[in-house]
């Protein structure tokens, strides 16, 4: 989560600073009016904005300047240096923007200003309905208003809560180091102020594309001018005896995470079934709560398919160093009241079981409406389905990535950014979704950043020292970069992201 506030660092820009001390393309941390600020120079222009990312408090001065934007080193949020606007998730709130006055060879920061641009949509549908109030749906609703859309916006969620920080459910919140008040992305009054009609505990039972209306679980019908499908995914359920015992949990929602926390308070031993990112993050979190933890995985190494052998081995070693026991190349055969039985006869004592064996996209609603699906809802580069006026984003969207071909990924940042892109395209932007996928995963003191979309056929090479937790695994198809997984090399991960976006060669700095 966010770092604790620290003493102000760098020059006091209120007192002035020499312009020539800042090189073209350089960023410098300083302060003004009692707050940390970031100075950036692009050509003859100087910019000063708030220095702290509004997502988790990342230090923007350690990020990467790209044109007139800065990217946060922690989770790749992007801000406009000219205005301070948050222009790409996971940050949703802007940073402050400051006025600069030049006097001879020096400049002075004279106060905060509002340089936000008023936007007018190219087109405005009569209304917009968003089905799904997760990462994609919530980000889309906000972006519609940011782009100047004034028509009715309805955000429909089956969850009892308004959009919240889902990645934290398996990380700091589950581990006990993040309080629940940090979990909502926005307070309820935000949606009222933005005139977003946010419906909770409500599902859509049918879509009628011809009549342009949806039927809600309450029986009410709601018309739309444009529709966004952001129905997400559901956990894959175990199909073994007693998979529904009271101590068996899945993790997808805030309620799921709460349930695991309550059961963990009375438990001593846990079995995590599935050596996925979610499964391993749950293992870390439960170890932080002092439970004995065993992880069952069907592969010979956890996460090898995604991270490659060397980094996967480091993940396993890190967990084992902190007391996690692995049972790899194994599958569960049955769950009993006090133990899980594996396919080799091993019995793992436990009073809590958490299952993390993957998710499936919620495509039934789309299929019933005649929308094309194939391991997800098929969309074009603008995230529009085969039915004009109906878009899809997030875990259900299978889109034509310009580097990897048609893919579907289940990453939080991808879902948010697709929601933002879909919103702009609903308003006529015709903006292709070309951003490389990005995600992060935490395992004790091991923090992994992954950008791109590699495959098992890619060859890998390692730069740096994995054992020292200062390395990148570079995935390539031929001589072409496909992905990069890094530990302790946040700036390098950002540079790889830019190379992937631009189709450029990636050179380690």
N, C-alpha and C positions, 0 to 999 in steps of 0.2 A: 504494500500500500504506500501511501505518501510518506515521504521522509519528514522527520521532525524539523521545524524551523531552525535555522542556524544563523550565526552572525553574518551580517552583510559583508560581501567580499567585493574586491575590485574597486575601480575608481568611483568617486561620487560625481556623477555626470551633471548634477545641479551646479557644481562649482566649475564646470567646463572641462574640456579635454581637447587635446590637439588632434585635428583631423588627420594629419599625415601619420599619426601613430597607428592608424587603423588601415590595414592593407585591403585592397579590393578582394572581396570574397571571404574576409575574416569576420568572425564573431567574437565578441568580448563580453564577459560577465562584469557587470557593475551594479550600481544602485542609484536610486533617485527617490526622494520623498519617502524614505524609510522602507522601500521595497526593492527586491532584487530585479534588475532589468537586463535585457539582452540588447547589446548594440551590434548591428550588422551593417556591413558596407557592400553595396553592389554598384560598381562603377563610381560615379560621383554622388550617388544617393546614399544617405544614412538613414537607418531605421532603428527605432528603439521600441521594444515591446516587453511585456512581462516575461520573466525568465523561467517561470515554473509551469510545466505542462499541467493542464487542468484535468487530466485523466487520473494519474496516480502521483503527480508531483515530480515528474522526471525533470532533470536539469537540461533545459534546451540548449545551453551553451556548449554542452557535450554532444549535441546532435549534429545534423548535417544540413548545410544550406544548399538548397537546390533552386536556382533562379531566384525568385523573390519570396521563397518560402523556407521554413525551417522544419525539420523532422525530428521528433523526439527520439532519443536513443533507446528508451525503454520499450515502447510498444508502437513506435512508428506513427504516432499522431502527427498531423501536419497543421501548421499555422501560417497565415499570410503575414509576412513581415511588414507590409504596408498598412495593414488595418488591425492586426492582432486576431483576426477571425480564425476559428477552428474550421479548417476546410476539409479535413478527412478524419474519420474515426480512428481510434477509440475516444479521443477527446471530443466532447460535445459542446463545451463552453469555451468562449473566447478568452484570450488574455488581454490585458490592458495595452493600449497604444498610447505613445507619448509624443508630444510636440518637441521639435528640435529647432533651435535658432542658431544660425551661424554668425559668428562675429570675427572677421579676419580669419586667422588660421585656427580658430577654436570653435567648438560648438557647445551649446548648453541645452540641457533638457529642462523645459519650462513648465511641464504639467501634462496631465492626461488629456487626451482628446478622443472624440468619437469619429473615426473615419469610415465607419461601416457604409457600404454602398447600398442604396435602395435598389431593389431588384423588381423587375416586372416580368412575369412569365411570358414565354412566347405563345403559349396557349393555356387556357384555363377550363378544365372539364367542369361540368355542372356540380360534381361532388366527387370525393375520393373516399373509397372504403378500403381499409387495410385489414386483412384477416390474419391475425397473429400479432401478439404484442411482445415479442421477444426482441432480439438484437436488430433484426432487419426492419420489423414493423415500427418499433419505437424510433429508430433513426430516420426512417422514411417520413413519419408524421412530422418530426421536427424540421426536416429539410424542406418539406412543402411550405411551411411557414417562413423559413429563412429565405426561400426563393420568392417570397411575395405573394403566394397563393392565398386568396381571401375566401375561397369557397368552403363548404362544409367538409370537414375531415372526421371520419369515424374510425377509431382504432379498436378492434375487437379482439379480446383475449380470453381464453378459457381459464387461465390462471386467476386466482383470487387477488393477485397483486398487479400493480402497474409495472411497466418495464424495470427490470433490476439487473444487477451485475452478475450474470450467470457464471463467468469464469471463477469468481471468488467462492462459489459454492463448494468447490473441491479443493480450494487453496486456503487462504488465510481465514476465511469465515469458518470453514470446517475445522481448521487447525486450532481455532480459538483466539487468534490474534487480530481479528477484524470484527468490530461490533456490528450488530445487525443494522444500526442506523446508517452505516456506510453502503448498504446493499442497494437501496432504491437509486435508480439513475436520476430521477427527478422527484421533487415533492408533488403531492396531488394538485396543489394550487398552480403548478407550472402548466398543466394540461388545461385547467380552467382559463388561465390568463391567455394561453395560446389558442383558445377556442377549439381545442381538440376534444371531441366527444369520445372519451376512453371508457369502453365497456369491459368490465371484468366479469369472471365467472359466466361468460357467454361464448357459445360456439356457433359456427355457421353450419347448418345442416344441408344446404343446397345452394347452388349457383345457377341462375338462369341467364346465360350470356345473351340470348335474344331479347329478353325483356330488360336486361341490365339491372338485375336485382338479386339480392341474396336473402335467404330465409334464415332467421336466427333460431336458436334453441328455444326461445320464448314463444316462437310462432310468428313473431313480427317479421314483416318483409321490409327490406331497405333497398332503395334504388341507388345506383351509382353511375357516375360519368366515366370514371376509371377505377380499376380494381387492382390491388396488389395482394398476391398470395405470399404469405410469409408464415406458413403453418409449421415450419420447423421439422423436428424429428422426434421419434419416441424410442426409448431404450429397447434393445432386443432382449426378450425374456428367455430365461433358461427353460429348457424342455426336459427336465429331469424330475424324479419323484420329490415331493415336498418342497418344491421351489417357491411355495407361497406361505411358508411358515412365518410367524410373527417377527422373527429376528432376521428375516431376509429383506434387504433393502436395495433399491435402485436409486440412482442419483440423476435427476434432471431438473427438478424444480426447487424453489426455496423451501417448500414443505418437505421435500425429500431430504434436503440437507439438515433441516431442523430435526427430522425424525432420526437420522443417523446420530446427530449430536446427543439427543436425549438417550438413545440406546447405548451410546458410547460411555455415558456417565455411569452406567451400571455394569458395563462389560469389562472383561479382563483380556479376552482373546478375540481377535477378528480374523476372518478369512476374506480376502478380496479375490473374487473370481474374475479374471481378465487382467492381463498385463498391458492394458492400453494406457494412454496418457491419463484419462480419468481415473482408471484403476490405481495407477501408481501415485497420482496426486492424493487420492484417498488414503493410500497406504502411508504416505508421508504425514498427512494430517492426523491420522489415527495414532501414529507413533508420537507425534507432538502431544497427544492426549494420553500418552504413557500406556497404550494398549500393546499387547503382543500381536504382531501382524504377520500373517502368512499370505503370500500372493501365488495364485495358481494361474499359469499361462500355458497355452498350447504350443507356443513357439519355443525354440531353443534359447532365444534371448528376447528380453522385452524390447519392443519398439524397433527391432532390427530392420523391418521392412521400410520404416520411415527414416530412421537415423543412420543406418549402416551399422556394421558389426562393431567398429571401434567405439563409437559414441554410445551405442546400446550397452556394450560391456561396461562402460564407465557408469552409466545409469544404474545397472545392476549392482556394481561394486559400491556405489554411493549408498544405495538402499541397504545393502548388507552391512555396511559399516555402521549404519544407524539401527541395526537390529532386525530389519525385515528379512524374513525367511522366504526363499523362492522354491516353488515346485513347478519347474518348467518342463515342457514337452508332456504335460499332463492335462487331463480334463476331469471335471467333477462328474461322478456317476449318480450321487444322491446326496441330499441334504437332510440331516437328522436334527433332533432338538439340541444336541450338544456337540455335534461334529459334522464335518463334511467328508464324504468318502470319495476318493479319487479312483481313476480307472485302473490303477495298479494295486488297489486294495488299501492304500495309505489312508489313515483316519486322522484328520486335522481337528483337534479339539477347538471349540469356539462357542461364544455366546452372541456373536454378531457376524452376519455375512453381508458383504456389499458386492453387488454384481455390476461389472462394467465391461460388457462384451460387445459394445458397439451400439449404433442406433440405426433406425430405418426412417427414411423421409416420409412425412405424412402427405401422401399424394392422392388419397382416396377421393377427397372433395374435388380435386382437379379432374381426375379420371371420370367421375360421374358427370361432370360438366362438359365432357368431350375435349378437354385440353390435353395436348400431346404429352405423354410421359414415357420415360425410359430410365429407370434408376434415378428418378427425380423428375421435376417438371422441366421440359425442354424449353429453352429460351434462346433468342438470338443475341447478338452482341449488345443490344440495347436493353436486354433483360425482359423483352416482350415475348409472350407466348404465341402460339399459332392463332390465338383468338385476339384480334385487334382490341386494344384498350385494356387487356388483362396482362399484368406483369407478374413476375415471380422473383423472389430474392431470398437469400439465406440458405439454410441447410437443404431446402427442397430444390433449389435452382441448379440445373445442369446447363452450363453455359460454354460457348466456344472460346476458351482461353487462347490467345494468340501464340502462346509458347508451347502449351501442353496438349492442345486439342480440347475436345469437349470433356469437361470435368465437373464434378460436384464435390465440394469440400465442406467440412463441418467446423469451420473456424469462426470464432466470435467477431474478429475484426473484418473478415470477409463479409460476414452477414451484415454488419453495420454499414460497411461501405457500399455493398450492393443495394441496401435500402436507400442510402443517400443518392446513388446513381439512378435507381428506379424512380425515385421522387422527381429528380430533375427531368428525366425522360417522360414521365407522365405529363410534365409541364412543357413538353415540346423541345427539349434540349438536343435530343438525338446524340447522346454522349455514349460511346462504346465503353463497356466495362473491361478495362485492360490492366488493372492493378494486379501485381503479383500477389498470391496468397501469402499471409503472414500469421504466425501464431507464436505464443510463448508458453512455456511449461516449467514449473518449479518443482524441484525435488531436493529437499533439505537446502544445502548451500549451493546446489547445482541449478543454474538458471539458463534454460535453453531458449534461444531465439531461432526461428526457422522461417526462411523466406523462399518463395518459389514453389515448385511442384515437381519433385523428383520421382523416379520410378526405380524398381528393382533392377532394371536393365542398365541404369546409369553406372558409370565407374566413378569412384570416389578418390579423393586425395585429401590429406590432412595438412593443414598449415598451423604451426604452433605446437603446444604441449597440452594434450588432453589431460594428463595426470595432474598438471598444474592448474587445470580449469581455465586455460587461456589458449583457445584453439578454435578453428573453424573446419568443418567437414564440407568440402566443395563437391557438389554433384554435377556431373557433366555427361551429356550425350554427344559422343564424338568430342569435338573441341568447344561445344556450346554449353554455357552455364545453364543448368535447369533449377538448381536450388542451392541454398547454403544454410547449414545449421551451425550455430556458433555458441560458445560459452566464453563470457568475459570479453567479447569483442563486438560490442554493440555498434560502434561506428562502422566496422567492417560489414556488419549485417545491413546497415543502411546503404552502404556503397554498393553492395550486391543487389539490393532492391532497385536502385537507380539503373544499374547495368541491365537487369532483367527488363525493366520498363522500356528502356531505350534500345534494347537488342544489341548492346555494346559488349565488347570484350571485358571480362572482369579481371582487373589487375589488383593484386593485394598491395595495400599501401605499406 
